[in-house]
Structures are given as C-alpha cells and as structure tokens.
Amino acid sequence: MILKPLFIYVLPLLLVLAVALVGGTRRLGFWLTLVLSIVLTPIGGFLAAMISGSKQRKPRRKRKPPRTPIPTAESDQADGGRG
C-alpha cells in the first residue's frame, strides 16, 4: 500500500520528464515533447519525438587565430635597437 502513490504520481512524472529529455535532442524540442507526453501519454510523446527526426546542427565557425603585432620602426627604437 505504501508504493501505490509512487506508481500513481511519481513514476508517470518521471516518464514524462525522461521523454521530454529525449525530445530535447529532437526537432520537437523539450517543451513541445513535454506537452505531448502529458496529453498523449509518455508513449505517444516518445513516438512523436522519434518521428520528428534529429535536430539539424549548424556547422561551427572556426575561430581566427589572434593577430600578432607587426613590428614597426617605432617599436625598434623603443627597445633600444635590440632585436
């Protein structure tokens, strides 16, 4: 009798959150999958997330290397002609 509230309240909540986390990696996203899991049951939300396909990832831009200062005549005079 003690486990009855666990199966009625906690387990469905955990299932809905787990399906929403799976949906966060899909095109539907976390929040829409969460709502669908509540409305359609976790099985329906999971199926909708799987059918939606994976997210399209944008290619990462390569960072430019930092610019090195170009030595000038003024910088040569500042260090006493050494170099």
Backbone as CSV, one residue per row, in Angstrom:
resi,resn,N_x,N_y,N_z,CA_x,CA_y,CA_z,C_x,C_y,C_z
1,MET,0.805,-1.204,0.000,0.000,0.000,0.000,0.848,1.268,0.000
2,ILE,2.059,1.169,0.510,2.919,2.346,0.549,3.399,2.724,-0.852
3,LEU,3.559,1.759,-1.739,4.066,2.022,-3.076,2.996,2.538,-4.039
4,LYS,1.749,2.495,-3.641,0.674,2.916,-4.534,0.832,4.372,-4.991
5,PRO,1.113,5.344,-4.105,1.317,6.719,-4.585,2.517,6.852,-5.516
6,LEU,3.527,6.015,-5.299,4.695,6.046,-6.170,4.309,5.726,-7.609
7,PHE,3.504,4.675,-7.791,3.107,4.266,-9.132,2.067,5.199,-9.741
8,ILE,1.318,5.902,-8.922,0.273,6.785,-9.434,0.812,8.161,-9.794
9,TYR,1.729,8.711,-8.990,2.174,10.086,-9.190,3.621,10.210,-9.655
10,VAL,4.524,9.525,-9.012,5.949,9.738,-9.252,6.413,9.083,-10.552
11,LEU,6.049,7.853,-10.776,6.501,7.137,-11.964,6.040,7.813,-13.266
12,PRO,4.766,8.181,-13.398,4.372,8.889,-14.627,5.097,10.224,-14.808
13,LEU,5.328,10.944,-13.719,6.045,12.212,-13.810,7.473,11.991,-14.300
14,LEU,8.136,10.969,-13.775,9.490,10.659,-14.218,9.521,10.224,-15.680
15,LEU,8.523,9.462,-16.098,8.455,9.043,-17.503,8.258,10.228,-18.436
16,VAL,7.381,11.157,-18.043,7.138,12.346,-18.864,8.417,13.172,-18.972
17,LEU,9.128,13.347,-17.868,10.375,14.117,-17.903,11.456,13.408,-18.723
18,ALA,11.519,12.096,-18.628,12.505,11.345,-19.415,12.224,11.469,-20.909
19,VAL,10.952,11.385,-21.282,10.593,11.532,-22.693,10.890,12.958,-23.160
20,ALA,10.637,13.948,-22.310,10.932,15.338,-22.672,12.433,15.545,-22.867
21,LEU,13.254,14.887,-22.057,14.699,14.985,-22.248,15.135,14.369,-23.573
22,VAL,14.518,13.270,-23.942,14.794,12.674,-25.255,14.346,13.632,-26.350
23,GLY,13.197,14.247,-26.160,12.683,15.198,-27.147,13.543,16.440,-27.280
24,GLY,14.317,16.760,-26.254,15.209,17.909,-26.334,16.297,17.746,-27.377
25,THR,16.595,16.525,-27.750,17.599,16.268,-28.785,16.957,16.121,-30.158
26,ARG,15.649,16.254,-30.233,14.928,16.072,-31.494,14.403,17.410,-31.996
27,ARG,13.785,17.433,-33.160,13.262,18.673,-33.737,12.136,19.281,-32.919
28,LEU,11.355,18.458,-32.254,10.248,18.994,-31.465,10.731,19.829,-30.289
29,GLY,11.828,19.461,-29.695,12.352,20.187,-28.556,11.773,19.680,-27.246
30,PHE,12.350,20.181,-26.163,11.984,19.725,-24.823,10.539,20.063,-24.481
31,TRP,10.146,21.329,-24.640,8.840,21.775,-24.141,7.677,21.180,-24.929
32,LEU,7.788,21.124,-26.241,6.698,20.542,-27.029,6.573,19.047,-26.752
33,THR,7.684,18.367,-26.590,7.632,16.947,-26.255,7.048,16.742,-24.864
34,LEU,7.349,17.639,-23.928,6.772,17.559,-22.587,5.249,17.676,-22.651
35,VAL,4.762,18.659,-23.402,3.310,18.851,-23.525,2.672,17.648,-24.207
36,LEU,3.295,17.166,-25.280,2.739,15.999,-25.976,2.746,14.764,-25.089
37,SER,3.758,14.635,-24.243,3.814,13.485,-23.339,2.709,13.550,-22.291
38,ILE,2.352,14.737,-21.877,1.261,14.875,-20.913,-0.076,14.600,-21.576
39,VAL,-0.263,15.126,-22.792,-1.546,14.973,-23.489,-1.714,13.565,-24.062
40,LEU,-0.663,13.035,-24.682,-0.770,11.749,-25.389,-0.248,10.560,-24.592
41,THR,0.102,10.740,-23.365,0.783,9.764,-22.515,2.254,9.706,-22.934
42,PRO,3.126,9.246,-22.066,4.552,9.209,-22.420,4.863,8.377,-23.665
43,ILE,4.099,7.348,-23.924,4.344,6.540,-25.126,4.075,7.352,-26.382
44,GLY,2.978,8.090,-26.401,2.657,8.934,-27.550,3.663,10.057,-27.730
45,GLY,4.097,10.658,-26.644,5.111,11.704,-26.736,6.431,11.173,-27.249
46,PHE,6.798,9.978,-26.806,8.033,9.361,-27.268,7.958,9.049,-28.766
47,LEU,6.846,8.511,-29.214,6.687,8.215,-30.643,6.731,9.492,-31.477
48,ALA,6.087,10.558,-30.997,6.106,11.827,-31.727,7.530,12.378,-31.804
49,ALA,8.281,12.271,-30.722,9.661,12.754,-30.722,10.523,11.949,-31.683
50,MET,10.331,10.643,-31.717,11.138,9.803,-32.595,10.803,10.051,-34.066
51,ILE,9.539,10.294,-34.352,9.130,10.539,-35.734,9.644,11.894,-36.221
52,SER,9.802,12.850,-35.300,10.185,14.207,-35.704,11.591,14.299,-36.277
53,GLY,12.451,13.369,-35.990,13.811,13.397,-36.523,14.753,14.174,-35.625
54,SER,16.039,14.032,-35.883,17.033,14.692,-35.038,17.203,16.151,-35.445
55,LYS,17.758,16.935,-34.524,17.982,18.353,-34.779,19.036,18.530,-35.852
56,GLN,18.872,19.583,-36.643,19.895,19.950,-37.616,20.902,20.829,-36.901
57,ARG,22.126,20.388,-36.852,23.165,21.160,-36.166,23.832,22.104,-37.155
58,LYS,24.039,23.324,-36.703,24.736,24.299,-37.535,26.236,24.017,-37.459
59,PRO,26.922,24.122,-38.599,28.369,23.906,-38.539,29.024,25.018,-37.727
60,ARG,29.985,24.637,-36.905,30.674,25.615,-36.073,31.687,26.384,-36.905
61,ARG,31.721,27.684,-36.688,32.693,28.509,-37.390,34.050,28.350,-36.718
62,LYS,35.060,28.293,-37.542,36.405,28.214,-36.990,36.816,29.598,-36.513
63,ARG,37.459,29.627,-35.364,37.927,30.892,-34.826,39.222,31.292,-35.516
64,LYS,39.343,32.575,-35.777,40.569,33.071,-36.366,41.651,33.116,-35.294
65,PRO,42.884,32.808,-35.688,43.961,32.903,-34.686,44.187,34.366,-34.316
66,PRO,44.676,34.615,-33.107,44.896,36.004,-32.708,45.973,36.642,-33.575
67,ARG,45.779,37.912,-33.849,46.738,38.639,-34.689,47.968,38.982,-33.871
68,THR,49.107,38.809,-34.492,50.344,39.205,-33.833,50.697,40.603,-34.310
69,PRO,51.201,41.433,-33.423,51.528,42.800,-33.843,52.697,42.800,-34.833
70,ILE,52.581,43.664,-35.817,53.641,43.800,-36.814,54.692,44.753,-36.256
71,PRO,55.954,44.342,-36.256,56.988,45.242,-35.735,57.106,46.485,-36.608
72,THR,57.200,47.618,-35.968,57.354,48.886,-36.684,58.672,49.508,-36.282
73,ALA,59.026,50.555,-36.996,60.276,51.261,-36.702,60.218,51.877,-35.310
74,GLU,59.033,52.322,-34.888,58.898,52.920,-33.563,59.157,51.897,-32.467
75,SER,58.669,50.676,-32.645,58.882,49.653,-31.622,60.349,49.239,-31.561
76,ASP,61.068,49.303,-32.720,62.500,49.001,-32.712,63.276,50.052,-31.937
77,GLN,62.860,51.319,-32.057,63.552,52.393,-31.347,63.236,52.348,-29.863
78,ALA,62.037,51.885,-29.504,61.628,51.860,-28.106,62.446,50.859,-27.302
79,ASP,62.877,49.772,-27.919,63.641,48.788,-27.159,65.146,49.011,-27.286
80,GLY,65.551,50.148,-27.782,66.962,50.496,-27.817,67.721,49.901,-28.994
81,GLY,67.020,49.504,-30.030,67.681,48.970,-31.193,68.047,47.518,-31.070
82,ARG,67.697,46.903,-29.945,67.991,45.482,-29.789,66.969,44.659,-30.571
83,GLY,67.376,43.542,-31.056,66.371,42.700,-31.575,66.529,42.223,-32.899
